[in-house]
Amino acid sequence: MNKLSRDYKRLAEGYGFVLIRTRKHAIFRHKNGAILSCPSSPSDSRRGLRNLERDIRYALYGNNKVLQPGDRA
């Protein structure tokens, strides 16, 4: 697992997601049933982390809640 993949995992687990499996994509599940996928070996730099955090917020809150930086689920 490369450093960026570890960062993806750390970010998802920080929001309460649990890693289910890893193949070509890492699949996470939240206790509320939300499912999140991200690449197992991302090729872009830190922009991917921002996109993943956006996906996490959307999976948990939809468009209803705006989080401030540093907020967690």
PLY file of the C-alpha trace (Angstrom):
ply
format ascii 1.0
element vertex 73
property float x
property float y
property float z
element edge 72
property int vertex1
property int vertex2
end_header
0.00 0.00 0.00
1.56 3.31 -1.03
1.52 6.50 1.01
-1.38 8.08 -0.85
-3.49 4.94 -0.40
-2.77 5.06 3.32
-3.90 8.69 3.37
-7.15 7.70 1.63
-7.72 4.98 4.22
-6.93 7.31 7.13
-9.31 9.98 5.80
-12.20 7.54 5.27
-11.72 5.92 8.68
-11.64 9.38 10.27
-15.22 9.85 9.09
-16.30 6.46 10.47
-15.97 4.31 7.33
-14.64 0.74 7.58
-12.60 -0.90 4.82
-14.53 -3.85 3.38
-12.25 -5.02 0.58
-9.44 -3.97 -1.72
-8.97 -5.03 -5.32
-8.73 -2.42 -8.05
-10.68 -0.11 -5.76
-10.86 0.16 -1.99
-14.47 -0.18 -0.84
-15.53 1.40 2.46
-18.86 1.15 4.28
-20.24 3.48 6.94
-22.45 2.29 9.80
-25.38 4.18 8.26
-25.05 2.07 5.08
-23.24 4.59 2.87
-20.71 2.97 0.53
-17.61 4.73 -0.76
-15.05 3.60 -3.31
-11.64 5.02 -4.14
-8.76 3.75 -6.29
-6.35 1.28 -4.70
-3.36 2.97 -6.33
-4.23 6.60 -7.05
-2.10 8.32 -9.66
-2.81 11.98 -8.98
-1.34 14.05 -6.22
-3.24 15.58 -3.31
-6.22 16.64 -5.40
-7.54 13.09 -5.03
-7.74 13.52 -1.25
-9.88 16.63 -1.66
-12.15 14.80 -4.08
-12.46 11.86 -1.69
-13.38 14.17 1.18
-16.05 15.77 -1.01
-17.39 12.30 -1.86
-17.45 11.38 1.84
-19.40 14.52 2.77
-21.86 13.89 -0.04
-22.30 10.22 0.98
-22.97 11.17 4.60
-24.93 14.41 4.30
-26.00 14.83 0.67
-26.30 18.48 -0.24
-28.04 19.35 3.02
-25.14 20.11 5.34
-22.10 22.23 4.67
-19.07 21.22 6.71
-16.31 23.55 7.67
-12.68 22.42 7.33
-11.79 20.15 10.23
-15.36 18.97 10.88
-15.90 15.25 11.18
-18.99 13.06 11.09
0 1
1 2
2 3
3 4
4 5
5 6
6 7
7 8
8 9
9 10
10 11
11 12
12 13
13 14
14 15
15 16
16 17
17 18
18 19
19 20
20 21
21 22
22 23
23 24
24 25
25 26
26 27
27 28
28 29
29 30
30 31
31 32
32 33
33 34
34 35
35 36
36 37
37 38
38 39
39 40
40 41
41 42
42 43
43 44
44 45
45 46
46 47
47 48
48 49
49 50
50 51
51 52
52 53
53 54
54 55
55 56
56 57
57 58
58 59
59 60
60 61
61 62
62 63
63 64
64 65
65 66
66 67
67 68
68 69
69 70
70 71
71 72
